Structures are given as C-alpha cells and as structure tokens.
Amino acid sequence: MPTLNYSGANLFGGQEIPMIVFVVYGLVWLFTLGLCLTRSDLDPVTRLMWVVVVIFVPVFGLLLYYVLSPARRPFEPNMDRHKSADLAGTPWEKNPGHRIRRDS
C-alpha cells in the first residue's frame, strides 16, 4: 500500500503565512506611526501621546489609534491670511482687486 505524503497539504508550506502576517502588520504599524507624527491638526503633546501608545501597546495601540483618535480636519487654506502677509507694507495692501500670482 502506498504511503501518503502530507507535506504539501498546507497552503504555503507552513512558514509563509506567519511571515506574511508579520510583514503586513509591520507595514500597517509604520504607516500608523507616520500618520501620528505628521498630523498637524493635533498639538505636539497629543501627537507624542499617540506615538507612545502605538509603540508601547503593540496590537491594541493600532486599534486604539484608529478608533479613538480625533478625526482629521480637512485642510482649508486661508487665502486672506496669505494675501495680507504677502502684500503687507506694499501699495497694494488695501487693494481688494489685486490678486496674488503664485507660480508654484
């Protein structure tokens, strides 16, 4: 009677799935850490608190950040602030019809 070889019965051979999960978790962790560090809508103490939570509470820190962190506020540039800063002290400072030309 022939013997059955079950070594190929596992989907990826046994070691690849834990490695894939580890790599995906590492990428999500780095992405979350980047989000924590680059949020300009939070004050520095709050950002530091979230970074500490994400670093020192491995799995639940990510979940806590995505569930409990305040929602990002959309970026709304204030053109009047930029206009007054660019035109301060010039003859066009009080001219409401003057438009600032930005070449960037």
N, C-alpha and C positions, 0 to 999 in steps of 0.2 A: 504494500500500500504506500503511495507517495506521501511525503510529508508536505505540509502547507507552510509557506514562508509568509509570516505576517509583518515583516519589516516594512513593506510598502503600504500597509493598511492605513497608516497615519497620513493625514492630508499633506503635510510638508516635510515629513520625516521626523518630526518631533521637536526640533530645536528652533525652527524658524519662526513659529508663531510667537513664543515669548520674546524673541528679539524684535519682531515687527511691532509688537505692543510697546516694548520699551522705547524704540525709536520714535514711534508716533507720540507717546507720552512726552518724551524729551522735546520734540518739536513744538507740541502744544504748550509745554512749560516755558520754553524760550519765548514763544510768541506772547504768552500772557505776561511774562516778565517785561518784555518790550512795551506792551501796552501800559503796564503800570508805570514804567519810567517815563514814557512820553506823553502822558496825559497832562496837557497844560491847563485844563479846566479845574484841576484839583490843586489845593495848596501843597507845598512840599512835605509837610508833616503827614498829611493823608496819603500822599504817594509813597512815602517811606514806610508807613504802616502797612500798606497793601503789599509792598515788596517783601517786607519781613514775613507777612502771612503766607505769601506764595512760596517763599524759600523754605521756611521752617515747618510748614504744615503741608507735607508733600502732596497727597492726592486731594484732601479736603480743602486745601488752600486755593486750588484752582476753582473748585466748585463754589467756595465762598466768594471768590472774586467775581465770578460771572453771575451769581445770584444776588449778592448784597451790595456790590459797588454801585455808586450812583450812575445813572445813565449819562452818556456823553452828550454835552450840549453841542448843537451844530455850530460850525464856525460861521460867524456873521461879521464880515469886516465892516468897520465903521468908516465910511469914506469921508465924512465930515472931519473926523479926527485927523486923518491923513492929510486932508486938504489944508487944514489950519496949520499943521506942523510944517508942511512944505512951503506955504505961502507967507508964513509969519515974517513980518518986517519988510515985505515987498509992496510995491504999489498995487498989486492985485489981491491983497489980503482981504479987502472988503468987497471985491467984485464977485457977485454971485454967479455971473455968467461965465466966469473963467473956468476952464476945465484943465485938470492936470493930465498931461500926456505921459503915460508910463510906457517905456519901450521894453520892459522886461517880460 
